[in-house]
Amino acid sequence: MALNRWLFNPPSLTINTSRFFHPSAFPWLISSDYSLIRTPKKYSASDLRICTSSPSRRLSATAFKKRETNNQPRNSNEKELGRKLKAKEMTIKPAVRISDRKLIVKDRTILTGVPENVIATSGSSSGPVEGVFLGAVFEEEQSRQVVPLGTLRDVRFMACFRFKLWWMSQKMGDKGKEIPLETQFLLLETKDGSHLESDDGNEENQIIYTVFLPLIEGSFRACLQGNGQDELELCLESGDADTKASSFTHALFIHAGTDPFDAIADAIRTVKLHLQTFRLRHEKKLPEIVDYFGWCTWDAFYQEVTQEGVEAGLESLSAGGAPPKFVIIDDGWQSVDGDPQEENEVEGEKQPKQPPLLRLTAIRENSKFQNKEDQTEGIKRIVNIAKNKYGLKYVYVWHAITGYWGGLRTGVKDMEEYGSSMQYPMLSKGVVENEPIWKDDALALQGLGLVNPKNVYKFYNELHSYLASAGIDGVKVDAQCILETLGAGFGGRVELTRQYHQALDASVARNFADNGIIACMSHNTDALYCAKQTAVVRASDDFYPRAPVSHTIHIAAVAYNSVFLGEIMQPDWDMFHSLHSAADYHASARAISGGPVYVSDAPGKHDFELLKKLVLPDGSVLRARLPGRPTRDCLFSDPARDGVSLLKIWNLNKFTGVIGIYNCQGAAWNSQERKNTFHDTSSDAITGYVKGRDVHAISQVAADPDWNGDCAFYRFRSGDLVTLPYNSALPVSLKVLEYDVFTITPIKVLAPGFSFAPLGLIEMYNSGGSIEGLKYEVKGGAKLAEVEGGSEGNEVAGGLPENRSSELVGIVHLEVKGCGKFGAYSSARPRRCTVDSSAVEFAYDSESGLVTFGIDKLPEGDLKVHDVKIEL
């Protein structure tokens, strides 16, 4: 007990600096000329290198100051601050700590009643940010341990939890009992009404965002959950009855900051440095499919896919002007079979007990993908057709992480070398409670033929090398979370998952030069925290074209899951149908997702007018730079359940921001029925507001370092253009399953009365993604001249007066990808617009400032962009 008391009330370290102070020892207090810094840099105790393991540290310091010629302080504030520092002891405390059985974040209490067996360890040694690792000591070794961390009340949270074995979704609340089982990511705020941000710069009044990341420790995987007493619990499981432990020190990492996205990024970066088992998204090679339009065979054919069907789909899309540049041949190409079935007597008749679970019987493709005249050609035939006839750049195929849904069929000659054995899934308690149908699942009853972990690299390499020899460029690897259920006898879930993923990474690196892999059904941290190679991950449960309840749920889930997943991989928001009642809703979201864009249309069932908003004639797409995520003011509202909130999703392009706004109300995962259900919601429109600052870090894409915050807003669905100051709001009203997209561009002031903001190809969802280069050349002619009406071919809305300079003010140089209708905001009528040095006619609306002109064709030859100039 003495140790526990020290952990919660450690001795303070006091340094009396009056005896040995020198300014170089404490640069955070004193500048180079010994004067006090007005806004001192914040240093953690680890930076001071004093008692870094102690939750409380005190430093008594005397501040010296270099006097000016009159020997007086520079101002009274500095004099007063210097006097106080001399007179009193200053306390330096870590931002996140446990003290007096409370979890305190930046002097705000988050959890109360922290048990004495909870262990806190400073996170300063694991990364550049402050934080704390939590663990616990238990009385006896077990394969599953649960410990309360303290009571959580009156603090809004957003949790990413697994509602299925395979997939996460979001849940919001403000008390511990509302935190779901299998929570793998938790974000808290410590001030109500975070949508009313504090802009006064005073940290005491700012909202603090606290990130909880349950981790992998040894052979155990951690998650969070709430209980009926509003306690936040930490659950640790090995997945193997023989793999036990009683002491944990680094099972949960907690970090906090005033910017939620930075806090999340910093926390996950620290975890990466601590675990050293995974890499971050920006450290990995993104496969090039993310920059092209694609097609997946799944919803078109399901398991009945054939090579004739693949060719029909490629032909259909290409003929309509939306040529896919990659295809995913989904489930249905492999050689599979079921086990011999026993029969039982039912009223005198023999009937099978259950439909047999299919298992892999060979590496090579099945007969549907073989040439009857030349079976040696195999799947290579359709690959050659796709690339040579239809101009595809990449062909992927599907397989499960265990080969097939039921694994490998044991006793089959072609599979013997992999040493597979029949294993039966053992699911964690949280998964079973969230998804009770598992007790009747075919896998639970019939088992899975699991490749021996010692042979799994051999299996992957032989599979992938065969595919690569046929021209296949990558794989979609499905059913990844099943590994956590099969760890018994293999050292547990974490160890088995690690062995499989190390083998998978090595095989992909060896066989697919473009890092061609998409992770699917893979939302457990066992896999996420060992993902060194995989750079693309499916973001949510499937797109279900025939399930009306699923569409609003899908958009909300991909956005909130991307808050967590997007730090580790690029989220893939899944395929969709272009000809569908919710097609626009889905398509617009894919356009701003930052991930791959692909459809699963059946041949001949396409909406090409919609696809033209996504796909350029060369099959490329206008991809945003980051994972799409909810705006800061949406992080803790519930746009699926609360009946009053719209979901806003932000992203950045090179020179613009983009906001998608969606009404996702009316359906959600039902914790009582354990499935997605409709719930009562208003049929009336909900009103939300869009601001320039909703695009997080939009200042990073401003062309002017002195940007004043003004933005141009282009509304995709109406074509309206408005300009607003940084904090001003634009109202938006949407009914369920309605959406809109705003291109938001920082306005550049070239001279008084002359300002400009490019919008891009405004007939595409993510118009700003077309702008690859932007440079402003400011000239001297800044004198305004007012003219009436417009010249031939350059209409002015309503004949309103417009600004024009008598001399050249500046030239806007743009590099524009693609072709179509280009738009920009200009406060003054342009003098001239050119595309690739040729003058083009343009239209100018002096009321809104919208400039438009056509770019008729793609760049020619080896050029990837058009050279566009607009003279003002």
Secondary structure, DSSP 8 states (H G I E B T S, - for coil): -HHHHHHHS------BTTTT--GGG-TTTB-TTS-B-SS-----HHHHTS-TT-S-EEEB--------TTS--SSHHHHHHHHHHHHS-EEE--SEEEETTEEEETTEEEEES--TTEEEEESGGGSSS--EEEEEEEEEEESEEEEEEEE-EEEEEEEEEESSSS-EEEEEEEEGGGS-TTEEEEEEESSS-TTS---S--GGGS--EEEEEE-EETTEEEEEEE-TTSEEEEEEE-S-TT--EEEEEEEEEEEEESSHHHHHHHHHHHHHHHH-S---GGGS---GGGGBEEEESHHHHGGG--HHHHHHHHHHHHHTT---SEEEE-SSSEEEEE----EEEETTEEEESS---EEEEEEEE-GGGS-SS-TTTTTHHHHHIIIIIT--SEEEEEEETTBSTTBB-TT-GGGGGG--EEE-----HHHHHH-GGGGG-HHHHH-EEE--GGGHHHHHHHHHHHHHHTT--EEEEE-GGGGGGS-TTTT-HHHHHHHHHHHHHHHHHHH-TT--EEE-S--SHHHHTT-SS--EEE-SS---TT-TTHHHHHHHHHHHHHHHHTTTSEEE---B-SSSTTHHHHHHHHHTSSS-EEE---TT---HHHHTTTB-TTSBB---SS--EE-GGGSSS-TTTSSS--EEEEEE-SS-EEEEEE--TTEEEETTTTEEEE----SS-EEEEEEGGGSTTGGGG-S-TT--S-EEEEETTT--EEEE-TT-EEEEEE-TT-EEEEEEEE-EEEETTEEEEEEEETTSTTGGGGEEEEEEEE-S---EEEE-S--TT---GGG--EEEESS--EEEEEEE-S-EEEEEEESS--SEEEETTEE---EEETTTTEEEEEE-S---TT--SEEEEEE-
